[in-house]
Structures are given as C-alpha cells and as structure tokens.
Amino acid sequence: MGVVHKRMGEAPFWQWEGVAVERYGAEGVSATKQVLIGEADGAPNFALRYFTIPIGQASNLDHHEHDHGVLIMHGRARVLLGERYEEVSAGDVVYVAGWERHQFENIGDEPLTFLCIIPPKTAQPDVCAVPARQPASKVD
C-alpha cells in the first residue's frame, strides 16, 4: 500500500509529516537526514532520503557498494567523485557509482539540500573513509 508524507515548513528547511529528522555526519557536524521513503514505508526496492548540509560543512567522505542518484534541491556544492571535483547547484543531478569515493561540501551562502535515492540496505555496511573531517580546501 502506498504512503504519502505531506511537506511542512519553508524551503530549504523542509520536513515531512511522519518522517524523523536524524542527525547525520561526524561529531560537530549539524547536518541532517530524513528518510522520505524507505523500508518503514514498505518500499522494498529503494530508499529516498533528504539531506541538509549547513553552510561551510560537508557530508562524510564515503564509499559504499551501492550507487546513488542525487538531485540538488537548494544551494551550491563542491562534489568529490573519485579523485575529481565538480561544482553543482539547484537542479543539477549527480550519479555516484558503487564504491566511488564521494562527498558533498556546501560552498554556498545557504543550506545545501539534496534528494538521494539508493537501493535498499544490503548486508554490507557502509564504509566511511574519513568519518570526522572539515570541508576540503579548494584544490586547483
């Protein structure tokens, strides 16, 4: 049976009815994650998540078995994909391949928010390459 979670709040500080706001990231990082559709909703094939990364902060430097599809909703980011950096902003989409190192760093003057779709959780745990880190300095 399908599920609807109604949006509350104003952009970029969206929340949804019935969806928990979880702390995300290393100690000292005030980023959040909301699982909008997932196992708890009966979705066996994917999870849709909404992340908020504050100004000047970054997501974990991660690599996982699964791939990701990401839609930037608000703000600007410097995205690490493997060994290269790309700048993205609202409306851009990013594909992260399985086992590719990745990180989203907020380089804008507003919170960075993005939707991220992944396959359902597998038996393999996520691997966080650097769990506690400051945003990377720009590499020319």
Stockholm file with secondary structure:
# STOCKHOLM 1.0

chainA/1-140         MGVVHKRMGEAPFWQWEGVAVERYGAEGVSATKQVLIGEADGAPNFALRYFTIPIGQASNLDHHEHDHGVLIMHGRARVLLGERYEEVSAGDVVYVAGWERHQFENIGDEPLTFLCIIPPKTAQPDVCAVPARQPASKVD
#=GR chainA/1-140 SS CCCCCCEESCTTSCEETTCCCEEESSTTCCEEEEEEESGGGTCSSCEEEEEEECTTCBCCEEECSSCEEEEEEESEEEEEETTEEEEEETTCEEEECTTCCEEEEECSSSCEEEEEEECCCCSSCCEEEESSCCCCCCCC
#=GC SS_cons         CCCCCCEESCTTSCEETTCCCEEESSTTCCEEEEEEESGGGTCSSCEEEEEEECTTCBCCEEECSSCEEEEEEESEEEEEETTEEEEEETTCEEEECTTCCEEEEECSSSCEEEEEEECCCCSSCCEEEESSCCCCCCCC
//
